[in-house]
Each structure stands twice: as C-alpha cells, then as structure tokens.
Amino acid sequence: MPPLPSAAPQSDDPQDWVAYGLTLMCDVPPGIEGAVRQQQAALALIQAQRCGWSTEEIERSLAGQLAAQLAEAAAMLGLGLPAS
C-alpha cells in the first residue's frame, strides 16, 4: 500500500486526483479522523470530475489502480493472481 500523501496534488490531471483519493481510501482509521479521510477521498474524486473525467472513467481508473495494488501485495506474499 502506498504511503499517505502529505498534501493534495497541485495538478489538473484527473489521474493524480483519483490516485490521491484511492490512497486516502486504502487507510481509513476509526473515528473522526477516518470520517475526515473518507470525505477528503470523496472530494478528490469530485476534483477528478471537475478536471474532465466522467464517473465511468473514474471507476475504471479506481478499479485498475486497486487491481495493481492487489497484484503487488500478492507478489510480495509470493502468491500469484490469475490474469484477468
């Protein structure tokens, strides 16, 4: 899992905003801090839309990035994932 970013992207690239939102969603602590992090993740995905991506493009990007993270984690554990 990638480390939490220290700040939001300074970019108009929707991919940067989706990656930022996914990183925030991958590590949600309990309590108020977790609720704030979930809100920040949602706002990052909204920013990706404002930068020009449709909901479908955001969903595809999230799915692809999450699959890549899962494959990396499986490789670290010495497990193989079937090709999709």
N, C-alpha and C positions, 0 to 999 in steps of 0.2 A: 504494500500500500504506500502511495507517495506521501511524503510529509505534508503537513498542513501548510498552505501558503501563508506568508506573513502579511500579504496585502492583496487586494483585488487587482486583476490585470489592468494595465493602463493601455488598453487596446480596443480597437473596433472590430477585431476578429472574433466572430461568434464561437469559433472552436476554442479560443482561450477562455471564454466565459463558461462554456459547457464543461471544459476540463476543471476549471475552478469550482463550479457547482458540484461536480461529481466528487472532487477531493473533499469538499466540505461534508457531503452526504456520507462518505465512507467512514467517518469517525465522529459519531454523534454521541457525546456524553449524556448522562441522565441530567434531568433538572432544567433549570433556566438556561444554562449555557448551551445545552442541546437544542432547546427551542430556538434560541437566537441563531445557532449554526444552521438549523433547518431553514429558518427564514432567510438567512444570507444565501443559502444554496438556491432557494426559490428565486430570489432576486437576481442571482447570476444567470439563471435560465431565462428570466424575463429580459435581461440585458442582451442575451444572445438573440432573442426575437427582435429587439429594437435594432440590433446590428444587421438584421436582414434575414435571419433564418426562420423557416416555418416550424411549427410544432413537430411535424414529421421529420424534418432534418435534425432537430434537437434530439428526438427519440432515437434516431439511427445512430447519431454520434454517441449518445449515452450508452446504448447497447454495445457498440463497437469498443468503446473505451473500457467498459466494465468487463467484457469478454477478454480483452487483452490483459487486464489486471488479474482476472481469474486464471488465465493460462500461465501468467508469470508466477503466480503463487503456487500453482500446481507443479510447475517446473522446479521451483525452489524446494518443494517437498519430494521431488523425484517421481511425481505422478505424471502420466501422460493423459491429455484430453483428446477425445476423438475430434477429427476435423469436422467442422460444420458445413 
